[in-house]
């Protein structure tokens, strides 16, 4: 599991867990892989990363504007990953 004291930055951790060779591979995940990533994020508490880190992930994975709190960014990221495109 991801921990705030972990040596893994959040996006790199998610890429690793998704089996991506490169961070940019996160953009090409299929629907089931995105849902799996969302389920993984549900296991990571909002306080495991700071607001800037959550907003970076939100921007990178969902192309969404920043949230005001880490919890909001986490929730919006989970919602975006589970949305059917």
N, C-alpha and C positions, 0 to 999 in steps of 0.2 A: 504494500500500500504506500501511497505517496505521503510523506510527512514533511512539514515545513523545514525541518532540519536536514532533509535529504539533500544529497549532492545533485539530484535530478531537478532541473528547472521543469516547470509544469508541462509546457509544450513538448519538450524532449521526452519526458516520461510518458506522455500520451502517445507520441509517435512510437516509442519502444513497445508499449503495451499493444498497440495496433499492428505491430509487426512491420512497421515502415522502415525502410532502409534510410530514407531521408525525411527530414521534417516536412518538406514540400509534398511528400506522398500523402500527408493527411488530407490534402485537397481532393484526392481521387478515391477516397473511401466510398464503398457502396453503401446502400441503405442499412443493411444488417450490421456492417462494421461500424457505422455511425451510431446505431442504437447500442451496440456493445460498448462503445466509447462513452456514451451517455450513462450507461449503467455503471461503468467504472468511476465516472465523475460523481455519481450519487454516493459512492463510498468515500469520497474525499471531502472532509469538512471544509467549509468556506475559510476557516482560519488557518488552513494548512498553507495558504499562499496569501500574499498581500493583494490589495485592490489592483495595483498596477499589473501584476502578473495575471490575475483573472481577466482583466480588461484586455490584455494582450491576447490571451487565448480566445476571448469572445470575438475580438476583431479578426484574428487569424482564421479561426474555424467557421465563424458565422457571418463575418463582414458586418457586424452590428456595432452601433455606437456604444461608447463606454457606459457602464452602470455607475451608480453612486456608492454602492457598497459591494464588498466581496461576495456576500450572499446573493445579492441581486444578479451580479455578473455570472456567478455559478449557475443559478437557476435559469437564466436566459440562455446560457450556453447549453445546458442540458435540454431545454425545450427546443432550441434550434437544431440540435443533433438528432432529435427524435422526430422532427417534422418531416413529412414525406415531401420530397422535391419532385 
